[in-house]
Amino acid sequence: MVHLSDYMADKGLSDEDVAKGISRSRPTVSRIRRKLVRPDWETIENIKTFTKGASTADDYQSLESAQ
């Protein structure tokens, strides 16, 4: 299991890099990275695709759902 924050640190990616890769805003990526929110299902799928399966829905189960 790899949370997006760990993946980003390992790959040297910025919030902006990931935002472009998952079609979300930089502030949204920042909130996900800091584990403030659980991304919605579409965003989780985008993260899974962007990380080539390294980060999946299981990595976000313990976080509150995004409003």
C-alpha positions as CSV (number, residue, x, y, z in Angstrom):
1,M,0.0,0.0,0.0
2,V,1.3,3.4,-1.0
3,H,-0.5,6.6,-0.1
4,L,-0.1,9.4,-2.7
5,S,2.2,11.4,-0.4
6,D,4.6,8.5,-0.3
7,Y,4.5,8.0,-4.0
8,M,5.1,11.7,-4.6
9,A,8.1,11.8,-2.3
10,D,9.6,8.6,-3.8
11,K,9.2,10.0,-7.4
12,G,10.1,13.6,-6.5
13,L,6.7,14.9,-7.8
14,S,5.1,18.2,-6.9
15,D,1.4,18.9,-6.2
16,E,1.3,20.6,-9.6
17,D,2.8,17.5,-11.4
18,V,0.2,15.2,-9.9
19,A,-2.6,17.7,-10.4
20,K,-1.9,17.6,-14.1
21,G,-1.6,13.9,-14.1
22,I,-4.9,13.2,-12.4
23,S,-6.9,16.1,-13.8
24,R,-7.5,17.8,-10.4
25,S,-6.5,21.1,-9.0
26,R,-3.3,21.6,-7.1
27,P,-5.1,22.5,-3.8
28,T,-7.0,19.2,-4.1
29,V,-3.8,17.2,-4.5
30,S,-2.4,19.1,-1.6
31,R,-5.3,18.1,0.7
32,I,-5.0,14.5,-0.5
33,R,-1.2,14.4,0.0
34,R,-1.6,15.9,3.6
35,K,-4.3,13.2,4.3
36,L,-6.9,15.8,5.1
37,V,-9.5,14.3,2.8
38,R,-10.2,11.0,1.1
39,P,-10.5,11.5,-2.6
40,D,-13.8,10.6,-4.4
41,W,-13.9,7.4,-6.4
42,E,-13.2,9.0,-9.7
43,T,-10.1,10.7,-8.3
44,I,-8.9,7.4,-6.7
45,E,-9.2,5.8,-10.1
46,N,-7.2,8.6,-11.6
47,I,-4.5,8.2,-8.9
48,K,-4.4,4.5,-9.5
49,T,-3.8,5.0,-13.2
50,F,-1.3,7.8,-12.6
51,T,0.7,5.7,-10.2
52,K,0.4,2.6,-12.4
53,G,-1.4,0.8,-9.6
54,A,1.0,1.7,-6.8
55,S,-1.7,3.6,-5.0
56,T,-5.2,2.1,-4.8
57,A,-8.5,2.7,-2.9
58,D,-7.2,0.7,0.0
59,D,-4.7,3.4,0.7
60,Y,-7.5,5.9,1.5
61,Q,-10.0,3.8,3.5
62,S,-9.0,5.3,6.9
63,L,-9.6,8.9,5.8
64,E,-12.9,10.8,5.9
65,S,-14.8,11.1,2.6
66,A,-14.4,14.2,0.6
67,Q,-17.4,16.5,0.8
